[in-house]
Amino acid sequence: MGSTHASTLTFSTKNVVISHIVDKGLARAADVAEPIDGAVATTALQPALEDCDGVIITAPDEYHREPIEQVLVAGKPVLCEKPLATTLEDCLGLLNAESQLSRPLISLGLMFPWVSCADLIRDTARCAE
């Protein structure tokens, strides 16, 4: 998922610069960062937060809470692939942490290519052409 976001942001959008690819596995981060001019592969989120305007979280679902909390403490906007968290406690904890800030910083993403209703919408649109 992270490599999809990185590729889309790098090669299909304007005015976006990816500064870091953070992953618990440095080799995996390096593979994603390699085609992105100037991107640094690292296993440490905190230094990357000092050099960015926002963060996309695409870690496995059960690992969302900790990096999102770090991003919120840094005051940066975060796009998290759904779900926000895998437990009600973690979800409410994140929403509570965000509510203490001066503005909303959490957004949720949903990659439609893997959702069956998206296939139906796409097929319906093709029929209408």
DRENZASE-943192 format. One record per residue: residue number from 1; chain; residue in one letter; y, x negated, z of N, C-alpha, C, O, CB in turn. Coordinates in Angstrom, 3 decimals, always signed. Last residue first. Glycine has a CB too. Example, Ala and Ser with C-alpha at 12.3 -4.5 7.8 and 13.67 -1.06 7.14 Angstrom:
REM DRENZASE-943192
[2,A,S,[-2.250,-12.850,+7.080],[-1.060,-13.670,+7.140],[+0.030,-12.900,+7.870],[+1.138,-13.409,+8.039],[-0.598,-14.084,+5.725]]
[1,A,A,[-5.690,-13.190,+7.800],[-4.500,-12.300,+7.800],[-3.300,-13.200,+7.800],[-3.319,-14.236,+8.465],[-4.473,-11.308,+9.046]]
This chain:
REM DRENZASE-943192
[129,A,E,[+4.835,+20.947,-21.248],[+5.537,+20.143,-22.269],[+5.329,+20.645,-23.653],[+5.857,+20.069,-24.604],[+5.101,+18.725,-22.209]]
[128,A,A,[+3.252,+22.239,-19.493],[+4.524,+22.872,-19.823],[+5.255,+22.144,-20.945],[+6.197,+22.684,-21.524],[+5.403,+22.934,-18.596]]
[127,A,C,[+1.184,+20.526,-18.996],[+0.906,+21.752,-19.760],[+2.192,+22.406,-20.242],[+2.208,+23.055,-21.287],[+0.105,+22.744,-18.908]]
[126,A,R,[+2.474,+18.665,-17.371],[+2.013,+18.244,-18.707],[+1.754,+19.470,-19.584],[+2.065,+19.459,-20.775],[+0.722,+17.376,-18.599]]
[125,A,A,[+2.851,+20.198,-15.065],[+4.020,+19.718,-15.800],[+3.629,+19.291,-17.211],[+4.381,+19.533,-18.156],[+4.684,+18.547,-15.054]]
[124,A,T,[+0.204,+20.504,-14.265],[+0.993,+21.684,-14.627],[+2.209,+21.279,-15.451],[+2.553,+21.947,-16.426],[+1.437,+22.452,-13.366]]
[123,A,D,[-0.440,+17.850,-13.660],[-1.140,+18.541,-14.745],[-0.375,+19.766,-15.216],[-0.307,+20.042,-16.414],[-2.536,+18.948,-14.299]]
[122,A,R,[+1.311,+17.438,-11.469],[+1.418,+16.604,-12.663],[+0.749,+17.296,-13.863],[+1.314,+17.323,-14.956],[+0.776,+15.216,-12.411]]
[121,A,I,[+0.317,+19.351,-9.664],[+1.711,+19.416,-10.116],[+1.882,+18.634,-11.412],[+2.524,+19.110,-12.348],[+2.665,+18.869,-9.031]]
[120,A,L,[-2.314,+18.381,-9.331],[-2.075,+19.731,-9.834],[-0.654,+19.863,-10.389],[-0.455,+20.426,-11.465],[-2.310,+20.765,-8.721]]
[119,A,D,[-1.803,+15.875,-8.222],[-2.509,+15.975,-9.497],[-2.255,+17.337,-10.137],[-2.012,+17.431,-11.340],[-4.023,+15.746,-9.300]]
[118,A,A,[-0.658,+16.653,-5.833],[+0.181,+15.939,-6.797],[-0.476,+15.965,-8.172],[+0.217,+16.065,-9.184],[+0.426,+14.479,-6.340]]
[117,A,C,[-2.806,+17.666,-4.484],[-1.798,+18.626,-4.965],[-0.866,+17.958,-5.958],[-0.332,+18.626,-6.843],[-0.987,+19.210,-3.788]]
[116,A,S,[-4.178,+15.269,-3.796],[-4.719,+16.150,-4.829],[-3.695,+17.163,-5.333],[-3.712,+17.493,-6.519],[-5.931,+16.879,-4.297]]
[115,A,V,[-2.705,+12.163,-3.540],[-2.731,+13.499,-2.973],[-3.149,+14.481,-4.057],[-2.538,+14.521,-5.125],[-1.352,+13.882,-2.374]]
[114,A,W,[-2.164,+9.672,-4.496],[-3.466,+9.879,-3.865],[-3.610,+11.271,-3.253],[-4.562,+11.518,-2.514],[-3.689,+8.831,-2.798]]
[113,A,P,[+0.439,+9.634,-5.497],[-0.678,+9.436,-6.428],[-2.055,+9.711,-5.817],[-3.014,+9.957,-6.550],[-0.647,+8.031,-6.950]]
[112,A,F,[+2.350,+9.979,-3.345],[+1.737,+11.132,-3.997],[+0.570,+10.822,-4.931],[-0.252,+11.712,-5.144],[+2.764,+11.844,-4.757]]
[111,A,M,[+2.837,+8.596,-0.412],[+2.488,+8.148,-1.756],[+1.712,+9.252,-2.452],[+0.528,+9.441,-2.173],[+1.663,+6.831,-1.715]]
[110,A,L,[+5.401,+9.188,+1.643],[+4.123,+9.763,+1.239],[+3.885,+9.354,-0.197],[+4.644,+9.724,-1.093],[+4.103,+11.323,+1.403]]
[109,A,G,[+7.262,+8.046,+4.486],[+6.932,+8.049,+3.071],[+5.577,+8.675,+2.835],[+4.717,+8.688,+3.715],[+6.961,+6.643,+2.514]]
[108,A,L,[+9.828,+8.804,+6.805],[+8.402,+8.760,+6.482],[+8.203,+8.827,+4.983],[+8.892,+9.575,+4.290],[+7.647,+9.907,+7.171]]
[107,A,S,[+12.288,+7.000,+8.636],[+11.951,+7.872,+7.510],[+10.456,+7.729,+7.260],[+9.884,+6.661,+7.477],[+12.789,+7.515,+6.218]]
[106,A,I,[+14.381,+6.336,+11.363],[+13.001,+6.448,+10.890],[+12.922,+7.436,+9.724],[+13.421,+8.558,+9.810],[+12.065,+6.893,+12.039]]
[105,A,L,[+16.950,+6.431,+12.334],[+16.559,+5.243,+11.564],[+15.166,+5.358,+10.963],[+14.803,+4.537,+10.120],[+16.622,+4.019,+12.441]]
[104,A,P,[+19.800,+8.320,+13.270],[+18.378,+8.298,+12.909],[+18.064,+7.072,+12.051],[+18.826,+6.724,+11.149],[+17.988,+9.594,+12.155]]
[103,A,R,[+22.069,+6.739,+15.606],[+21.792,+7.444,+14.352],[+20.298,+7.385,+14.064],[+19.604,+6.497,+14.560],[+22.604,+6.829,+13.171]]
[102,A,S,[+22.183,+5.540,+18.063],[+23.383,+6.265,+17.615],[+23.169,+7.030,+16.315],[+23.987,+7.876,+15.953],[+24.529,+5.297,+17.438]]
[101,A,L,[+19.142,+6.112,+19.989],[+20.029,+5.337,+19.122],[+21.198,+6.186,+18.646],[+21.197,+7.406,+18.808],[+19.257,+4.781,+17.919]]
[100,A,Q,[+17.392,+7.703,+21.254],[+18.303,+6.952,+22.109],[+19.330,+6.152,+21.309],[+20.267,+5.586,+21.873],[+17.516,+6.021,+23.004]]
[99,A,S,[+15.697,+8.617,+19.311],[+16.715,+9.552,+19.809],[+17.726,+8.866,+20.725],[+18.813,+9.400,+20.948],[+16.047,+10.703,+20.555]]
[98,A,E,[+13.902,+6.512,+19.018],[+14.914,+6.737,+17.977],[+16.036,+7.630,+18.490],[+17.199,+7.426,+18.144],[+14.274,+7.365,+16.728]]
[97,A,A,[+12.354,+6.918,+21.312],[+13.101,+5.664,+21.147],[+14.206,+5.832,+20.108],[+15.320,+5.346,+20.300],[+12.152,+4.514,+20.735]]
[96,A,N,[+11.277,+9.434,+20.677],[+12.135,+9.281,+21.848],[+12.984,+8.009,+21.733],[+14.180,+8.023,+22.021],[+11.286,+9.245,+23.136]]
[95,A,L,[+9.723,+8.740,+18.476],[+10.827,+9.686,+18.301],[+11.795,+9.629,+19.482],[+13.004,+9.764,+19.298],[+10.286,+11.111,+18.133]]
[94,A,L,[+7.907,+7.003,+19.737],[+8.788,+6.519,+18.672],[+9.980,+7.448,+18.470],[+11.113,+6.991,+18.314],[+8.010,+6.379,+17.363]]
[93,A,G,[+6.687,+8.776,+21.560],[+7.346,+7.558,+22.029],[+8.322,+7.013,+20.998],[+9.433,+6.609,+21.340],[+6.310,+6.498,+22.369]]
[92,A,L,[+5.524,+10.649,+19.856],[+6.627,+11.064,+20.729],[+7.384,+9.863,+21.276],[+8.602,+9.926,+21.439],[+6.102,+11.915,+21.884]]
[91,A,C,[+3.600,+8.909,+18.702],[+4.596,+9.604,+17.883],[+5.798,+10.019,+18.723],[+6.945,+9.772,+18.350],[+3.974,+10.835,+17.209]]
[90,A,D,[+2.058,+8.125,+20.908],[+2.793,+7.129,+20.127],[+3.896,+7.776,+19.295],[+5.001,+7.242,+19.200],[+1.837,+6.360,+19.215]]
[89,A,E,[+1.083,+10.681,+21.732],[+1.847,+9.826,+22.655],[+2.681,+8.792,+21.883],[+3.864,+8.606,+22.168],[+0.890,+9.108,+23.641]]
[88,A,L,[-0.394,+11.514,+19.551],[+0.804,+12.259,+19.915],[+1.693,+11.418,+20.823],[+2.917,+11.441,+20.695],[+0.431,+13.584,+20.604]]
[87,A,T,[-1.464,+8.873,+17.391],[-1.600,+9.668,+18.612],[-0.292,+10.386,+18.878],[+0.779,+9.926,+18.483],[-1.998,+8.779,+19.824]]
[86,A,T,[-0.810,+7.550,+15.138],[-2.116,+8.211,+15.151],[-2.373,+8.984,+16.429],[-3.385,+9.676,+16.545],[-3.204,+7.198,+14.956]]
[85,A,A,[+2.385,+7.906,+13.473],[+1.506,+7.330,+14.495],[+0.194,+8.116,+14.496],[+0.106,+9.204,+13.926],[+2.184,+7.359,+15.919]]
[84,A,L,[+3.314,+8.719,+10.992],[+4.182,+7.918,+11.850],[+3.351,+7.198,+12.899],[+3.580,+6.022,+13.183],[+5.253,+8.798,+12.523]]
[83,A,P,[+0.766,+8.346,+8.448],[+1.459,+9.079,+9.502],[+2.360,+8.145,+10.300],[+2.182,+6.927,+10.280],[+0.451,+9.769,+10.431]]
[82,A,K,[+3.189,+7.490,+5.968],[+2.599,+8.460,+6.882],[+1.202,+8.009,+7.284],[+0.527,+7.341,+6.501],[+2.551,+9.860,+6.239]]
[81,A,E,[+5.043,+4.486,+6.026],[+4.083,+5.335,+5.320],[+3.430,+6.247,+6.345],[+3.149,+5.824,+7.466],[+3.008,+4.483,+4.553]]
[80,A,C,[+8.343,+4.299,+7.034],[+6.958,+4.141,+7.449],[+6.089,+5.040,+6.599],[+6.368,+6.231,+6.465],[+6.781,+4.462,+8.950]]
[79,A,L,[+11.262,+2.647,+6.865],[+10.460,+3.606,+6.116],[+9.014,+3.311,+6.487],[+8.525,+2.202,+6.276],[+10.708,+3.507,+4.545]]
[78,A,V,[+13.956,+2.107,+9.012],[+12.551,+1.833,+8.724],[+11.949,+2.989,+7.936],[+12.108,+4.156,+8.296],[+11.758,+1.596,+10.030]]
[77,A,P,[+17.040,+0.424,+9.691],[+16.303,+1.577,+9.189],[+14.875,+1.171,+8.838],[+14.620,+0.040,+8.424],[+17.012,+2.185,+7.958]]
[76,A,K,[+17.592,-1.479,+12.714],[+17.422,-1.419,+11.256],[+16.727,-0.121,+10.856],[+15.900,+0.386,+11.615],[+16.613,-2.638,+10.747]]
[75,A,G,[+17.835,-2.284,+15.352],[+18.843,-1.396,+14.772],[+18.767,-1.261,+13.265],[+19.766,-0.961,+12.612],[+20.192,-1.876,+15.137]]
[74,A,A,[+15.980,-3.662,+16.754],[+16.872,-4.468,+15.913],[+17.950,-3.614,+15.241],[+18.874,-4.151,+14.629],[+16.062,-5.208,+14.848]]
[73,A,V,[+14.628,-1.514,+17.804],[+15.389,-2.372,+18.732],[+16.381,-3.233,+17.948],[+17.487,-3.501,+18.418],[+14.427,-3.278,+19.569]]
[72,A,L,[+13.373,-0.653,+15.420],[+14.379,+0.187,+16.087],[+15.241,-0.627,+17.038],[+16.459,-0.450,+17.074],[+13.702,+1.327,+16.851]]
[71,A,V,[+11.609,-2.775,+14.992],[+12.649,-2.490,+14.005],[+13.753,-1.643,+14.627],[+14.936,-1.889,+14.389],[+12.053,-1.773,+12.778]]
[70,A,Q,[+9.949,-2.521,+17.224],[+10.720,-3.755,+17.028],[+11.870,-3.527,+16.050],[+12.975,-4.028,+16.258],[+9.806,-4.888,+16.515]]
[69,A,E,[+8.827,+0.013,+16.724],[+9.650,-0.208,+17.925],[+10.507,-1.452,+17.771],[+11.678,-1.442,+18.151],[+8.763,-0.335,+19.176]]
[68,A,I,[+7.386,-0.623,+14.424],[+8.499,+0.328,+14.338],[+9.404,+0.178,+15.549],[+10.627,+0.211,+15.413],[+7.978,+1.779,+14.234]]
[67,A,P,[+5.433,-2.402,+15.419],[+6.493,-2.899,+14.529],[+7.659,-1.926,+14.385],[+8.803,-2.356,+14.239],[+5.918,-3.190,+13.162]]
[66,A,E,[+4.050,-0.507,+17.245],[+4.686,-1.759,+17.693],[+5.734,-2.281,+16.707],[+6.848,-2.583,+17.133],[+3.625,-2.828,+17.909]]
[65,A,R,[+3.089,+1.742,+15.608],[+4.049,+1.869,+16.703],[+4.773,+0.558,+17.030],[+6.003,+0.536,+17.084],[+3.342,+2.370,+17.934]]
[64,A,H,[+1.144,+1.181,+13.570],[+2.538,+1.497,+13.240],[+3.505,+1.339,+14.413],[+4.622,+0.853,+14.231],[+2.621,+2.902,+12.724]]
[63,A,Y,[-1.599,+0.783,+13.657],[-0.727,-0.335,+14.022],[+0.746,-0.058,+13.743],[+1.534,-1.003,+13.686],[-1.151,-1.575,+13.279]]
[62,A,E,[-3.038,+2.888,+12.672],[-3.096,+2.664,+14.116],[-2.196,+1.522,+14.591],[-2.046,+1.313,+15.795],[-4.515,+2.381,+14.524]]
[61,A,D,[-2.639,+2.667,+9.814],[-2.023,+3.717,+10.630],[-1.965,+3.401,+12.122],[-0.938,+3.627,+12.761],[-2.768,+4.991,+10.436]]
[60,A,P,[-1.961,-0.623,+8.582],[-2.906,+0.456,+8.876],[-2.327,+1.394,+9.938],[-1.615,+0.959,+10.844],[-4.264,-0.123,+9.349]]
[59,A,A,[+1.463,-0.974,+7.350],[+0.296,-1.444,+8.105],[-0.710,-0.302,+8.237],[-0.358,+0.859,+8.029],[+0.714,-1.976,+9.514]]
[58,A,T,[+3.822,-0.602,+6.144],[+2.641,-0.118,+5.431],[+1.366,-0.632,+6.085],[+0.317,-0.714,+5.445],[+2.689,-0.546,+3.959]]
[57,A,I,[+7.152,-0.155,+6.586],[+5.914,-0.380,+7.334],[+4.758,+0.237,+6.552],[+4.723,+1.447,+6.329],[+6.001,+0.225,+8.779]]
[56,A,I,[+10.029,-1.685,+5.494],[+8.998,-0.722,+5.115],[+7.725,-1.107,+5.859],[+7.271,-2.249,+5.775],[+8.769,-0.694,+3.551]]
[55,A,V,[+13.366,-2.057,+6.669],[+11.970,-2.468,+6.714],[+11.086,-1.325,+6.214],[+11.358,-0.153,+6.475],[+11.565,-2.890,+8.152]]
[54,A,G,[+16.674,-3.458,+6.070],[+15.735,-2.383,+6.361],[+14.312,-2.874,+6.218],[+14.070,-3.969,+5.710],[+15.977,-1.187,+5.444]]
[53,A,D,[+18.067,-5.757,+5.740],[+18.849,-4.542,+5.964],[+17.968,-3.357,+6.331],[+18.462,-2.356,+6.849],[+19.666,-4.209,+4.728]]
[52,A,C,[+17.333,-9.024,+7.166],[+17.071,-7.868,+6.295],[+17.991,-6.706,+6.647],[+18.610,-6.681,+7.711],[+15.599,-7.426,+6.407]]
[51,A,D,[+17.004,-11.149,+8.965],[+17.423,-11.441,+7.600],[+17.179,-10.256,+6.661],[+16.855,-10.454,+5.490],[+16.691,-12.671,+7.084]]
[50,A,E,[+15.929,-10.503,+11.351],[+17.259,-11.100,+11.391],[+17.851,-11.254,+9.988],[+19.054,-11.465,+9.838],[+17.203,-12.459,+12.087]]
[49,A,L,[+13.374,-9.732,+10.749],[+14.347,-8.692,+11.085],[+15.773,-9.219,+11.100],[+16.720,-8.463,+10.884],[+14.017,-8.088,+12.431]]
[48,A,A,[+12.017,-12.112,+10.524],[+12.314,-11.373,+9.302],[+13.373,-10.308,+9.554],[+14.179,-10.012,+8.673],[+11.044,-10.733,+8.741]]
[47,A,P,[+11.601,-12.812,+13.218],[+12.544,-13.596,+12.391],[+12.936,-12.877,+11.099],[+14.066,-13.018,+10.631],[+11.930,-14.950,+12.045]]
[46,A,Q,[+9.740,-10.596,+13.894],[+11.050,-10.780,+14.521],[+12.012,-11.639,+13.704],[+13.157,-11.229,+13.507],[+10.872,-11.396,+15.872]]
[45,A,L,[+7.257,-10.788,+12.538],[+8.242,-9.777,+12.161],[+9.639,-10.112,+12.676],[+10.621,-9.928,+11.957],[+7.816,-8.418,+12.684]]
[44,A,A,[+5.248,-13.282,+11.310],[+6.162,-12.938,+12.403],[+7.235,-11.959,+11.942],[+8.029,-12.272,+11.055],[+6.817,-14.201,+12.967]]
[43,A,T,[+3.837,-14.248,+9.266],[+3.099,-13.367,+10.171],[+3.989,-12.860,+11.297],[+3.538,-12.093,+12.148],[+1.888,-14.094,+10.752]]
[42,A,T,[+5.115,-14.424,+5.872],[+5.086,-14.792,+7.276],[+4.206,-13.832,+8.067],[+3.873,-12.744,+7.597],[+6.502,-14.813,+7.850]]
[41,A,A,[+6.606,-15.397,+2.860],[+5.414,-14.838,+3.506],[+5.367,-15.335,+4.939],[+5.555,-16.523,+5.198],[+4.110,-15.229,+2.737]]
[40,A,V,[+9.635,-14.617,+1.365],[+8.943,-15.522,+2.289],[+7.761,-14.785,+2.903],[+7.910,-13.673,+3.408],[+9.910,-16.045,+3.402]]
[39,A,A,[+10.953,-14.335,-1.894],[+10.297,-13.695,-0.748],[+9.516,-14.719,+0.062],[+8.826,-15.575,-0.492],[+9.361,-12.565,-1.217]]
[38,A,G,[+11.983,-15.539,-4.199],[+12.678,-15.727,-2.939],[+12.017,-15.103,-1.724],[+12.483,-15.323,-0.607],[+14.021,-15.194,-3.059]]
[37,A,D,[+10.522,-13.320,-6.399],[+11.447,-14.442,-6.303],[+12.155,-14.469,-4.954],[+12.855,-13.518,-4.605],[+12.470,-14.377,-7.427]]
[36,A,I,[+7.295,-12.486,-6.132],[+8.625,-11.979,-5.791],[+9.558,-13.155,-5.527],[+9.395,-13.887,-4.552],[+8.565,-11.035,-4.554]]
[35,A,P,[+4.680,-13.316,-6.428],[+5.438,-12.975,-7.637],[+6.882,-12.531,-7.386],[+7.610,-12.232,-8.333],[+4.726,-11.892,-8.369]]
[34,A,E,[+4.084,-13.950,-3.561],[+4.078,-14.943,-4.643],[+4.851,-14.520,-5.894],[+5.637,-15.325,-6.394],[+2.666,-15.244,-5.028]]
[33,A,A,[+3.788,-11.909,-1.695],[+5.102,-12.545,-1.865],[+5.190,-13.422,-3.107],[+6.280,-13.614,-3.647],[+5.429,-13.373,-0.651]]
[32,A,V,[+1.078,-11.291,-1.799],[+2.060,-10.255,-2.155],[+3.412,-10.890,-2.465],[+4.104,-10.462,-3.389],[+2.206,-9.221,-1.011]]
[31,A,D,[-0.045,-13.734,-0.991],[-0.446,-13.131,-2.264],[+0.575,-12.094,-2.732],[+0.897,-12.025,-3.918],[-1.830,-12.484,-2.133]]
[30,A,A,[+1.113,-14.026,+1.545],[+1.453,-14.976,+0.478],[+1.088,-14.418,-0.889],[+1.833,-14.609,-1.851],[+0.740,-16.314,+0.703]]
[29,A,A,[-0.162,-12.004,+2.963],[+1.296,-11.966,+2.786],[+1.716,-12.875,+1.631],[+2.584,-12.514,+0.836],[+2.015,-12.391,+4.090]]
[28,A,R,[-2.764,-13.044,+2.878],[-2.487,-11.742,+2.249],[-0.979,-11.608,+1.994],[-0.569,-11.150,+0.927],[-3.000,-10.562,+3.153]]
[27,A,A,[-2.407,-15.368,+4.367],[-2.866,-15.464,+2.974],[-2.561,-14.169,+2.222],[-2.147,-14.201,+1.063],[-4.385,-15.771,+2.919]]
[26,A,L,[-1.691,-14.359,+6.902],[-0.713,-15.113,+6.113],[-1.120,-15.206,+4.649],[-0.262,-15.129,+3.770],[-0.539,-16.513,+6.688]]
[25,A,G,[-2.224,-11.344,+8.320],[-2.923,-12.375,+7.554],[-1.959,-13.089,+6.634],[-1.458,-12.493,+5.681],[-4.075,-11.770,+6.747]]
[24,A,K,[-0.336,-9.674,+9.280],[-1.097,-10.447,+10.270],[-1.897,-11.550,+9.601],[-2.214,-12.565,+10.222],[-2.035,-9.531,+11.065]]
[23,A,D,[+2.671,-9.930,+7.372],[+1.304,-9.432,+7.512],[+0.616,-10.267,+8.575],[+0.944,-11.440,+8.755],[+0.523,-9.489,+6.151]]
[22,A,V,[+5.610,-9.494,+5.594],[+5.029,-9.789,+6.906],[+3.653,-9.143,+6.976],[+3.493,-7.960,+6.678],[+5.948,-9.278,+8.068]]
[21,A,I,[+7.682,-10.816,+3.346],[+6.451,-10.030,+3.392],[+5.760,-10.445,+4.682],[+5.372,-11.601,+4.846],[+5.522,-10.267,+2.105]]
[20,A,H,[+11.222,-10.820,+2.894],[+10.015,-11.233,+3.614],[+8.866,-10.266,+3.351],[+9.064,-9.066,+3.163],[+10.293,-11.324,+5.122]]
[19,A,S,[+13.154,-9.912,+1.091],[+13.317,-11.230,+1.706],[+12.037,-11.742,+2.357],[+11.786,-12.947,+2.377],[+14.419,-11.180,+2.735]]
[18,A,I,[+13.749,-8.299,-1.793],[+12.743,-8.399,-0.738],[+12.814,-9.809,-0.180],[+12.565,-10.782,-0.892],[+11.299,-8.064,-1.270]]
[17,A,V,[+16.461,-6.541,-2.837],[+15.948,-7.894,-2.676],[+14.949,-7.882,-1.525],[+15.288,-7.492,-0.408],[+17.104,-8.919,-2.417]]
[16,A,V,[+17.717,-4.297,-5.122],[+16.838,-4.454,-3.968],[+16.321,-5.885,-3.969],[+15.808,-6.374,-4.976],[+15.656,-3.421,-3.997]]
[15,A,N,[+19.116,-3.720,-7.470],[+19.852,-3.979,-6.231],[+18.985,-4.002,-4.982],[+19.483,-3.749,-3.885],[+20.911,-2.951,-6.062]]
[14,A,K,[+16.792,-1.486,-9.027],[+17.900,-2.443,-9.089],[+18.496,-2.596,-7.698],[+18.386,-1.701,-6.859],[+18.989,-1.985,-10.109]]
[13,A,T,[+13.229,-1.277,-9.567],[+14.489,-0.819,-8.998],[+15.546,-1.905,-9.144],[+15.236,-3.078,-9.354],[+14.312,-0.428,-7.515]]
[12,A,S,[+10.890,-2.387,-10.436],[+11.269,-1.082,-10.982],[+12.562,-0.523,-10.403],[+12.944,+0.602,-10.725],[+10.167,-0.105,-10.745]]
[11,A,F,[+10.224,-4.784,-9.203],[+10.219,-4.729,-10.661],[+10.684,-3.400,-11.255],[+10.854,-3.303,-12.470],[+8.855,-5.020,-11.150]]
[10,A,T,[+10.550,-4.482,-6.400],[+10.944,-5.705,-7.092],[+11.148,-5.493,-8.578],[+12.130,-5.966,-9.151],[+9.912,-6.773,-6.876]]
[9,A,L,[+9.570,-1.974,-5.719],[+10.942,-2.338,-5.360],[+11.434,-3.547,-6.141],[+12.608,-3.621,-6.502],[+11.036,-2.619,-3.872]]
[8,A,T,[+6.933,-2.187,-6.758],[+7.855,-1.153,-7.230],[+9.301,-1.535,-6.935],[+10.161,-1.431,-7.809],[+7.525,+0.198,-6.580]]
[7,A,S,[+5.911,-4.352,-5.248],[+5.981,-4.418,-6.703],[+6.987,-3.405,-7.254],[+7.797,-3.738,-8.120],[+4.597,-4.172,-7.311]]
[6,A,A,[+6.105,-3.317,-2.635],[+6.777,-4.566,-2.996],[+6.946,-4.674,-4.502],[+8.016,-5.050,-4.981],[+5.995,-5.772,-2.466]]
[5,A,H,[+4.471,-1.021,-2.780],[+5.902,-0.908,-2.482],[+6.655,-2.155,-2.932],[+7.720,-2.056,-3.540],[+6.122,-0.676,-0.982]]
[4,A,T,[+2.021,-2.326,-3.341],[+2.564,-1.320,-4.259],[+4.057,-1.152,-4.035],[+4.831,-1.141,-4.993],[+1.844,+0.032,-4.080]]
[3,A,S,[+1.646,-3.904,-1.099],[+1.839,-4.576,-2.385],[+2.399,-3.609,-3.428],[+3.165,-4.016,-4.301],[+0.512,-5.177,-2.879]]
[2,A,G,[+1.272,-1.912,+0.823],[+2.438,-2.781,+0.890],[+2.711,-3.480,-0.428],[+3.864,-3.633,-0.832],[+2.258,-3.803,+1.978]]
[1,A,M,[-1.188,-0.825,+0.000],[+0.000,+0.000,+0.000],[+1.261,-0.876,+0.000],[+2.205,-0.606,-0.742],[-0.007,+0.943,+1.213]]
